[in-house]
Amino acid sequence: MSVVLDRTPLLVAVALLAACARREDGRTRDAEPATAPPPLPAADGIDAAVASPSRAADERAIERERLVSSLAAKGIRDPRVLAALRTVPRHAFVPEANRGQAYLDRPLSIGHGQTISQPYIVAFMSEAARIEATDRCLEIGTGSGYQAAVLAELCAETYTIEYLPEVAAQGEKNLRSQGYGAARVALRVGDGYLGWPERAPFQVILVTAAPERVPAPLLAQLAVGGRLIIPVGQQRTGQDLERWLRVAPGSEPSAFRTERLLAVRFVPFLGEGH
Ligand code: SAH
């Protein structure tokens, strides 16, 4: 996701400055939500993660808990979504260089011009999809694998498609190393425009890159009662996050109800098919 793709370094810098300010005066600023954790205690110049892996893991769990509290304060209510974000270690899905910022509510670069979405957006989309534990879920745009891991915590079956092979390899590595095996998250390299017809229909489809129009094959693969959450529009002019609810079989417009949920800015949809 690239809500602040161009401005990410600046925003990260601002967030870091805010964290430094907190460090100095020990207080949280009103203007900046408490998403920035306190620094890890690094004794004698030794990296805390090296000195004590379990203590480092605990520290990250505390940071994660703070992030989840801040998302709840921003309006995320679904307890299953909040629990999923509490469970999945976001820091394991971001490149090492960005790990320190993993629990800020910011998108981060994952290389190849792509980003891991802002946690609020991951939570918002997961909540908007109204996922039930029996649902079969499809994600378009694996990226880091983080959203797929969150889906794996919420869905009975999770499928994810990534267009760029190098990104897919990294996303798959992240997922597998965190215990999300192929039975929990099935991954395919390809054009998500086409969906995953062999596994359709899906109760939930989340799209994490923005096409200019909703791909017809994704609508066709949505179960009756199913929800498609998708950013639509150009990156330049801004996009709307939309929810498409299938209320009847078939492809006529009357088979769907559409709502605009949020103004967003995602990375553009790649591939030939749109
Ligand atoms: N969900 C990801 C966000 C990744 S950014 C995460 O949690 O990290 C969006 C991703 O969508 C990028 O990796 C991009 O390569 C991928 N993408 C763009 N167009 C696509 C398409 N047509 N099919 C599949 N993936 C696509």
Boltz pocket constraint, residues with backbone or C-beta under 6 A from the ligand:
constraints:
  - pocket:
      binder: B
      contacts: [[A, 1], [A, 114], [A, 115], [A, 116], [A, 117], [A, 140], [A, 141], [A, 142], [A, 143], [A, 144], [A, 145], [A, 146], [A, 147], [A, 148], [A, 161], [A, 162], [A, 163], [A, 164], [A, 167], [A, 190], [A, 191], [A, 192], [A, 193], [A, 208], [A, 209], [A, 267], [A, 268], [A, 269], [A, 270], [A, 271]]
      max_distance: 6.0
